[in-house]
Amino acid sequence: MLNKLLVANRGEIAVRIIRAARDLGIATVAVHSDADATALHVQIADEAVNIGPPAARKSYLNAEAILKAAEATGADSVHPGYGFLAENASFADAVTAAGLVFVGPSGDAIRLMGDKVAARSAASAAGVPVVPGSDGRVAGIEEGRHILIETGFPVMIKAAAGGGGRGIRIARDLAEFEKSFPQAEAEALAAFGDGGLYMEKVIERARHIEVQVLGDGTDAIHCFERECSLQRRRQKVWEEAPSTALSSRMRDELCHSAVRLAREVGYSGAGTVEYLYDDADDRFYFIEMNTRIQVEHPVTEMITGIDLVAESLRIAGGERLRLSQQDIRSKGHAIEVRLNAEDPARDFAPFPGTVGALRLPGGPGVRFDSMLYPGYQVPPFYDSLLAKLIVHAETRRDAITRLSRALSELEIGGMKTTKPLFLELAKDAEVQEGRVHTRWLEGWLDQNAGALASEPQS
């Protein structure tokens, strides 16, 4: 087992990892920027080290400073959380080269699955269906025109090294394709330092479904699926498990395909295999693998009772998988909503500030993951995620009712948050019936923007 873990992250995920480590008797080290000196993860860790100025590139993205903090505190392991350096293969390599344990897959596995073209090839090798498109990187716009013969329109132009919805353009005709291709190339180069592109057919009205996997480098298992179809600008806002769209047969096919892929790449730790599901044709297609813990992992924990972070720490400490596939059962329904420091009444404008009165929801089946406390100054330098509200109930309808109740109890004074969005979505008939897809929320927002009144600031 690991002895002392450095958490190379901030916010609610750093708090989550520190708590899981301490439950296992592992000492913890928090790192923080100047802006996060009073953050909750700093307060609850056994030790804390300042690694630089507020700008992420000078602190949370500064691998050298993080490794120096690990050396100075005698940490024997590093957990990257999500975001920042979590899917940086060079950082994973550097942690290992320093004689430390990287809590996650190897740098080679991150490198393989982080390149979307290589990941498609690995998925195909594992017998996992992929979205029709280019076999590899597209050499240029002329080659792209030839690929259009197979894909047709609409077509998606995507950054090979991309993620988080960046470096993506959708073209619906040839003129739009010829305009979008160089734009996507330039954005990919600016965002990822790699202008490589590939192309995929657009699956209209697709659902976004992902499978949680755990691997120990030799074997792998799944912990069922999550549906993440409610998205704004390709960013997930509402996640749930299980998906209402899948039959038992399709669920088995989808989940077992994810396990095949995890075994194919020798995956270690917690990871997520993401798919588009076309419910009109009852077919699924691999899109990418996230080689880290996901923001939405709590919904899987709620339906399975498995602490995914703790299992990842055990695997990193040298244990084999403690669970076999037949040990894992799915019970009830769970929903997670992301509470961001944004004002939905003003086109989701960022709203950093100071937390005033804080009233948290509770009761059976309610979980609240956050880094909030009264008087906390939310800095403007990082992602706007404040907290995640997760609910669990016997049925999906009961889970939505419980979500509405928990949201009505929640008060985060002094802040504008995305709470009004979720109160309205929970009342929507199509959401209640599960009739959504990845572009549904954008259309809903166009029609319902006026209903998203600002929260009072108390």
N, C-alpha and C positions, 0 to 999 in steps of 0.2 A: 504494500500500500504506500501511497505517496505520503510524505511527511509535512512538507510545507509548500503551499500552492500560491503562486503569484497570479493574480487575475488581471490580465492585460486589457482592461475595458473599464467602462463607467456605467452609471445609470442603473436601471432596474435589473439588467442582466448581470451586472457585477454583484449586486446585492443577492440575486438568486444563486449565483455560483458560490459565493462566500458562505451562504447559509447551508447549501448542500455539502460543501467541504467540511464545515464545522460539525455537521451531523455525523460525518464519518470519522471525526477525530483528527482531521487534517488542519494544521495551522494555516493561516491565510495572510497574504500580503496584498494590500491595495496600492495601485498607482494612481496618481491624479495630477491634473494640470493645476496651475495657479487658480483657475476659475472654479475648480472643484474641491478646494481645500476643506470645505465644510460639508461635502456631499455625504449621503448616508453610507455609501459603500466604504468611504474612508473611516467613518465613525465605528462601523461594526467589525472591521477587519482587525486581526491581531496586531498588524503593523501597517504603516502607510509610508509611501515614498513619493515626493514631488518629482515629476519627470519633465517639467517644463512649462512654457507659457500656454495661454488658452488655445491658440491655434492648434488644431489636431495634428498637423504635419510636424509640429515642434514638440509634441507630447505623445498622444495616443498612437500616432503613426511613426514615432521615433523608436525604431527597433533597438538601436544602440543604447538609448536611455533605459528602455525596459529591461534589457539584458544586464545592464549595470546594476539596476535595482534588484534583480534576482540574485546577482552575485553578492551584493552588499548585505542582503538579508538572509542569505543561506537557503533560498528557495531551491527546491529540487524539481519543480515542475511549473509549467505556464499554461493557463487556460485563456484562449483568446476571445471567448464569448462569440458575439456576432458583430458584423461590421468591422471597421478599422482594419486590423491585420488578420482577421479570422480566416480568410481564404487566400492569404498571401503565402505561396509555396516557399519563397525565399526566407520568410520569417520562420516558418516551421523548420526549415533546414538549419537556420542559424540557432534556433533554440536547441535542436538536437546536437549540433556541432559544439555548443557550449557545455554539453554534458547534462543537459536538462531533459525532462520528459515533456513533450508537446502533447497536450490533451486534445487529441483529434487524429485525423489520418496523417499519413506520411506526406512529405512535401511532394513526392512523385504522384501520389493519388490526387492531391489538390491540383497539381499542375495538369494532370490528365483531364480531370473533370471540370477544371476551371476554363479550359479551352473548349468552347462550345462545339467546335467541329470535331475535336478528338473525342469529346464525350458522346457525340452522335455515333461515331465509329465504334466506341466501346459498347454502347447500347445495342447497336446492330449485331456486334459479335456475341452478345449475350442473348440474342433472340428477342430483344425488346423493340417493338415497332417505333419508328421515328416519323415525324411529320415529313411528307414529301418535300424535297428541296435539293439544294446542292450537296454533292457527296463530300465536299471539303470547302476550303476557303475559295471564294470567287476571285479569280485572278484580275478581273476588271469589269467594267461595265459591258464590254462586248460579250464576255462569257456569260454575264448575267442575262443578256438578251436571249441567249440560247437556252438557258435554264428555264426561262419563262414558258417555253414550249411545253415543258412537263408540268410546271406548277400552275400556269394560268394566273389570272388575277382574281381577287387581290393577293398580293405577295408581301411578305414581311422581309425587310432587309435588316439584319441583326449584326451587332458587334461580336466577333468571334471570342473576344476576351471579356465580354460584357456581363452585366448583371444589374439588378435593381431597376430594370425598365429603361436604362439609358442606352444610347446608341442604337435605337430602333426606329425605323420608318416603315410605314405601310403605303404601298402604291396600288392604285386601283386602275391605272391605265399606263400605257407606255410613256406618255409625256411626264406623268407623275413619277414613274420609275427613274427616268433619266435625270430628273431634278433631284430626287431623293437619294440616289446612290452616292453621289459625292458628298452630300450633307451628312449622311450616316457615317461615311468614311472619316470625315473631319471630326465629327463628334466622338467617334470611337477612339481616334488618336488622341484627342484632348483629354478624354475621361480615363482611358486605360493605358495610354502610351503604346497602343497597338491599333492600327487602322484596319486590320483584317476584318472582312465581312463574310457572312454566309447568308443563304436565302432559304425561306420556308414558305410553303403555302399557308395562307391564313384560313384557319378553321372558323367559319362564321358562328357566332353564338356559342362558342366553346365554354366548357366549364374548366376551371383550374383545380385539379385534384392532385394531391401529393401524398407520398407514402413515407412514413417514418421508419427508418431502418437503424439497427444496431449491429455493429460488426466488431470482431476481435482480430481482424487481419487474416483469419482463416475461415471462420464461419460467419454467418449473418442471419438475422431474423427480422421480421417486420412487426410493427406495433399498430397495424391498420392504417387507414387513410384519413386525411383531412380535406375538406373542401374550402377553397379560398377564392371563390368566384367574385365576391363583392370587392371590387378594386376601383381606386381612383387614380388615374394617370399611371396605371400598371403597378400601383402600390396597394398592397392588401390592407383592408381596414376592418374586416369582419371574417373570422375563421371559425369553422365548426367541424365536429367529428361525431358520428360518421357522416359521409356524404349521403344525401337523400336520393341521388341520381342513380346509384349503382345497384344492380341485382346482386344476389349472393355469388352467382357464377362470375360476374364481371369483377366483383371485389376480389375474389380469389385470384383471378388472372392478373389483375393489376398489382396486387401485393406481392405475389410470387415473382412477377417480372422484376420488381424492385430488388428482391432478395438475390435473384440471379445476377443482376448488375453489380450489386455490392460485393458478391463473391468473386465476380469476374475481375474486379479491380483490387481485390484484397483489402477491402475497406475496414478501417478501425475507428470505433467511436460512434457517435450519433450523427446521422446524416439524413437527408431528405431527397427522394427522387420525385421530380415534378413532371406532371403530365397535363396535356390537354385532352379532355374527354368530349367527344362529339356524341351527344345523346340522341341526335337524329339518326345516326348510323350505328350507335352502340359500339363505338371503337375508341381506343385510347392511343395516344402518341407521346413518346418521351420528348421532353423539351430540355431539361437540364438536371444536374444534381448539385445540391448545395452541401458543401463539405464542412458543415458546422451545425451547431444547435440553431434552431429556428426561433424567431420571435414567438411563433404560435405553438411552440411545443407543449404549453400547459393543457391544451384541449386533449391531446393524446394522453397526457398523464391522468387527466380526469376520467377518461373512459376506460383506461387500463389499470390504473393504480400503480404504474411504474414511474419511479423517479428517474427520468432520462439523464439528468445531469449527474446524479450519483452513480448510475450505471457506467457513464462515460469515464468518471474518475476511477472507478474500479478497474475498467479495462485498461486505462492508461497506466495504472499501477501494476499491471501484469496479469490480472485475472482473465480467465477465459469467460465467455458468456455464461452467466449464471442461469439464464432462462432458455428453455427450448420453445419452439414455436407453439406446441400444444399447451404450454403454460399460460399463454397470453390470451386473454378474453376481453371482449369489448362489451361494456355495460352502459346503457343509457345514452344520453346525448349531451354534448358540451359545446358551448359557444364562447368565443373570445372576441372582445372589441378593443381596439387600440385607442387610448385616450391621449391625444396629442395636444400640445400647447398651440392651438390654432383656433381661429375664429371662423367657423363655417358660414356665418352670415356675411363675411367679407372675403369670400372666395378662398377660405382656409388660410388667411394671412397668419404668419407666425406671431405668437403672443407670449414671449418670455416675460417673466415678472416674478413677484414674490408671493409665495403661497400664504394665504390668510387662514381663515378657519378651515379645518379639515375634518370632514365627517365621512367615514368609510363604511361601505355596506357590509353586512354580515349575514349570519343565518346559514341553514343547511345548503350545501351545494354552491357556496359563493367563495371565490378566491380573488384576491386583489394583489397583484404583483407591481410594486412601484418603488421609487426612491424618494417619495415625498414625506415631508414633515412640516408643521406650521413654522413659517418664517424662512423656509428654504428659498433661496434666490435661484430661480431657474436661469441658467446662463444662455446667451443667444448664439453660442458658437457651435452647437452640436444638433443632432437629430432632435426633433420636437416631441418624441415619445416621452410621456410622463409616466404612464401606468398602463396596465392591462387588466381589464375586468373579465373574469372567467366564471361562467356558471355551469352547473351540471344538474340534470334532472332525468327522470325516467324516460320521458319522451321529448321530442323536439319542441312540440307546442308548449309543454311545461317549461322547457329551458328558456324559450322566448319570453314567457310570462315572468319567469324568475329574473331574467335579464332586465326587463322593464322595471320590476320592483327594485332591483339592486341599483339601477341607474337613478331612480327617483330618490333613493337614500343618499346617494353620493353627493358630496359637496366639496369642491376644491375652490376655496375662496381666493379672490385676488387674481384669478386666471380666467381666460377664455379657453375652452376646451372643445373637443369634438363630441361631447356628450349629447348635445341637441340632435346631431345627425343620427345617433343610434336610437334615441327615443322615437324619432320619426320612422326609421327603418323597421323597428320592432312592430309598428302599427300597420305597416304596408301589407296588403293582401298577398302580393306576389312573393315577398320575402317570407311571409308566414307559410306559404305553400311550397317554398323552395324553388320557384320558377325564375331563376336568375342565371346569368352567364357573365363572362368577364367584362362585357361592355354595357351591362345592364345599368350599373350605378351611374355611369356618365350620363345616360339618357334620363335617369331619374332625377339627377341633380339639375339638369337643364329645366325640368318641369317643376321642381319643388324647392328651388333655391329660396323662395320667399318664406317657406315654412321653417327655415332654420334660423330662428331668432337667436340673438346673442344671449348668453347667460348673464345674469346680474353678477357684478363683482362685489362680493361681500368681504 
